[in-house]
Amino acid sequence: MIPVCEPILDGKELEYVTDCVKTTWISSNGKYIPLFEEKFAEFCQTKYGVACNNGTTAIHLALESLGIGKGDEVIIPTFTMIATCNAVIYSGAKPVLVDSEMETWNMDPEVIEEKITPKTKAILVVHTYGHPVDMDPILEIAKKHNLFVIEDAAEAHGGEYKGKRCGSLGDVGCFSFYSNKIITTGEGGMVVTNNEEYAGKARLLRNHAFSKPRFIHHELGYNYRITNIQAAIGLAQMEQAEYLVNRRIENAKKYNSLLKDVEGVTIPPEKDWAKNVYWMYSILIEDEFGLSKDEMMEKLKEKGVDTRSFFYGMHQQPIFKNGNDERFPDCTGLYPVADEFSQKGLYLPSSGKLTNKEIETVVATIKSLKG
Ligand SMILES: Cc1ncc(COP(=O)(O)O)c(C=O)c1O
């Protein structure tokens, strides 16, 4: 089976993890945490990095650092991984859903303004599958309505919008380091920002909001700490970060060259202002292909090629549609672009480890299924 993703751990990961064990610095203090934070913030072209235990908590910390909570609304794309939506709910705010655009597969800037109310506090964009969001119109809307901009860059390490790194484009950026991410720590996350106050708040909240004297707490904090062991892996990953990003891009170039003329397959977008990092090489299966997405996934699996479906919109989630909680998003309304993605989209094996030969095998298998 050609897997969808496997991490590359052939740098100094083992050496640094071994160091943690030998020195007994295995918990959430230790030298690797600030080193990883510093390197990752630098990679994102931001001043501050606050590491935490996953990408979901990074978003939660970002929201709370900006003072967003009960009674507020946050605009998000309906087409995203559920963690984006859940983190808003955890903060006490209510997610407000926006459809995507075909051009970039991201949140459609054109439909944001009609969703803004006096309660709206932020626009939370998601750089889906590694393609940056068209930020200028969104930053303009945010400025006009005095809103924060938060980036969920969980899938876009190293991605760029007009030469600027994803994560550095809004007020706060959030990353995941889950094992299928371009840079991984197994589990892990990071909040990046140029704002000292937001970074300080995120740092405080991730560690139970300990203050002075210790065990006196003025705020509701969390245990969202990363461990020194995870950060050790992260630091080793940062030593080859550009290579890890480039491997995904090289995979995509190879896939694009082999798939671009296959009738019924739509290859992923890359706008001229974008550096798409192709976290997962994603395609749409059109009617002309002669098989549905689900049939295609099943047949590929039988032939040893693992794939994953695209996300299903938040407006389609049973928990939100049927649940009775004032923080849940309003799921009425139409989201035709998101629905089309869910119906047609899948991603192919996308590891940095993938060989050209494996890519050729995947594409030959797809072509052999064509009706
Ligand atoms: C867009 C997006 N946001 C948030 C997350 C949550 O990250 P984690 O799984 O590290 O909590 C993920 C992925 O896993 C994601 O793809």
The ligand as an ORCA input file, in Angstrom:
! r2SCAN-3c Opt
* xyz 0 1
  C      -7.065     23.180      8.880
  C      -6.745     22.497     10.184
  N      -6.932     23.169     11.331
  C      -6.656     22.614     12.508
  C      -6.178     21.332     12.615
  C      -5.977     20.738     13.968
  O      -4.681     20.384     14.262
  P      -4.419     19.224     15.359
  O      -4.863     17.946     14.774
  O      -2.933     19.324     15.555
  O      -5.163     19.622     16.579
  C      -5.952     20.603     11.443
  C      -5.436     19.254     11.446
  O      -5.227     18.371     11.794
  C      -6.248     21.182     10.195
  O      -6.081     20.505      9.060
*
